[in-house]
Amino acid sequence: MDGDRSRRARLTLAGLAVLLVGAALFGLVLGAADTPAWRVILTRLGLDDGAGLKATDYLIMESIRLPRIVLGILIGGGLAVSGALMQGLFRNPLADPGIVGVSAGAGLGAVSTIVLGGGILSFTGIYALPLSAFSGGLITAWLLYRIATRNGRTSIATLLLAGIAIGAFAGAATGVLIYVADDAQLRDLTFWGLGSLAGATWTKVAATAPIIFVAFAASPFLARGLNALALGESAAHHMGISVQRMKNITIVVVAAATGASVAAAGAIGFVGIVVPHLLRLAIGPDHKYLLPCSALLGGAFLTLADGVSRTLVAPAELPIGIVTAAIGAPFFLWILLRRRGLLDL
């Protein structure tokens, strides 16, 4: 049985890699501008002579659409991996950075830097916002863990209620900062409410990618510990896992990935709960496969959602947070009803 499940997980991993490539190509060819996307791609691959193509065609593809897709893949993967890590840490599928307030805390950190931290912005450059958002997310995640966990057990009711309270406080503080912001700062803050990839640039990719890549690189080393933690902290300790150290690293990784994502694209909810839960249904709870599959499916999911947001009300653009919420909110409700035994699914 375990061999069959491992084989299914490896096949799923390969299939998700193909899906991610397909989603990236889908994102490249979609857009309000009538750009011959396939010809630009083939020209760059040396399979077309490029006759008739204009400089604006290359500009649209390489300076607007491509960084947007790369950023979407990074953020989607980072949020999905963060959700899988939080669910493993709290041993509950309802944990998610957006729902429990980590994203709101990260947003407060970034907004504080934009409105109040002119000196910080000039000193740390493109990494100011990711680092500020990381700090806000880290403090929030640590508070949640301290409030919701007693004697090695995490109360999901306490987790959700504390997350709502912390998220509300962070939202109120963010609102005050937006109120005192000047016009130039308000333009920087307009996308925060619902999240958007519209402002994607290679500079943002350069600021976001190292932090999320570090989170990706660290997550496989947490897989064995999270698998052991599912049996209980005592069992994990007897299996040779340094439980407290693993918890600390997990919280830092979640805060880093969530903070970088929020700094680059604002608050995008539900990716961290939808993607890992779907994968658990498909391949099981083994974090050895769940974490890399979450990174791939999260990237594909957000890239496809961004494609929908760009085309659903074209030539206008729907904030991507609306699309992910429209999918994730019913899914979250379904999980709640299923856990209460109200759905026999």
MOKA-V384938 format. One record per backbone hydrogen bond with DSSP energy under -1.0 kcal/mol. CO is the residue of the C=O (numbers start at 1). NH is the residue of the N-H. If there is no record, write none. Layout:
CO,NH / CO,NH
//
This chain:
1,5 / 2,6 / 3,7 / 4,8 / 5,9 / 6,10 / 7,11 / 8,12 / 9,13 / 10,14 / 11,15 / 12,16 / 13,17 / 14,18 / 15,19 / 16,20 / 17,21 / 18,22 / 19,23 / 20,24 / 21,25 / 22,26 / 23,27 / 24,28 / 25,29 / 33,35 / 35,37 / 36,40 / 37,41 / 38,42 / 39,43 / 40,44 / 41,45 / 42,47 / 43,46 / 50,53 / 54,58 / 55,59 / 56,60 / 57,61 / 58,62 / 59,63 / 60,65 / 61,66 / 64,68 / 65,69 / 66,70 / 67,71 / 68,72 / 69,73 / 70,74 / 71,75 / 72,76 / 73,77 / 74,78 / 75,79 / 76,80 / 77,81 / 78,82 / 79,83 / 80,84 / 81,85 / 82,86 / 83,87 / 84,88 / 85,89 / 86,90 / 87,92 / 92,95 / 96,100 / 97,102 / 97,103 / 101,105 / 102,106 / 103,107 / 104,108 / 105,109 / 106,110 / 107,111 / 108,112 / 109,113 / 110,114 / 111,115 / 112,116 / 113,117 / 117,121 / 118,122 / 119,123 / 120,124 / 121,125 / 124,127 / 125,128 / 127,131 / 128,132 / 129,133 / 130,134 / 131,135 / 132,136 / 133,137 / 134,138 / 135,139 / 136,140 / 137,141 / 138,142 / 139,143 / 140,144 / 141,145 / 142,146 / 143,147 / 144,148 / 145,149 / 148,155 / 150,153 / 153,150 / 155,159 / 156,160 / 157,161 / 158,162 / 159,163 / 160,164 / 161,165 / 162,166 / 163,167 / 164,168 / 165,169 / 166,170 / 167,171 / 168,172 / 169,173 / 170,174 / 171,175 / 172,176 / 173,177 / 174,178 / 175,179 / 176,180 / 182,186 / 183,187 / 184,188 / 185,189 / 189,192 / 191,195 / 192,267 / 195,321 / 197,200 / 201,205 / 202,206 / 203,207 / 204,208 / 205,209 / 208,212 / 209,213 / 210,214 / 211,215 / 212,216 / 213,217 / 214,218 / 215,219 / 219,222 / 222,226 / 223,227 / 224,228 / 225,229 / 226,230 / 228,231 / 229,232 / 232,236 / 233,237 / 234,238 / 235,239 / 236,241 / 237,240 / 241,243 / 242,246 / 243,247 / 244,248 / 245,249 / 246,250 / 247,251 / 248,252 / 249,253 / 250,254 / 251,255 / 252,256 / 253,257 / 254,258 / 255,259 / 256,260 / 257,261 / 258,262 / 259,263 / 260,264 / 261,265 / 262,266 / 265,196 / 270,274 / 271,275 / 273,277 / 274,278 / 275,279 / 276,280 / 277,281 / 278,282 / 279,283 / 280,284 / 286,289 / 286,290 / 287,291 / 289,293 / 290,294 / 291,295 / 292,296 / 293,297 / 294,298 / 295,299 / 296,300 / 297,301 / 298,302 / 299,303 / 300,304 / 301,305 / 302,306 / 303,307 / 304,308 / 305,309 / 306,310 / 307,311 / 308,312 / 309,318 / 313,316 / 319,322 / 320,324 / 321,325 / 322,326 / 323,327 / 324,328 / 325,329 / 327,331 / 328,332 / 329,333 / 330,334 / 331,335 / 332,336 / 333,337 / 334,338 / 335,339 / 336,340 / 337,342 / 338,341 / 343,345
//
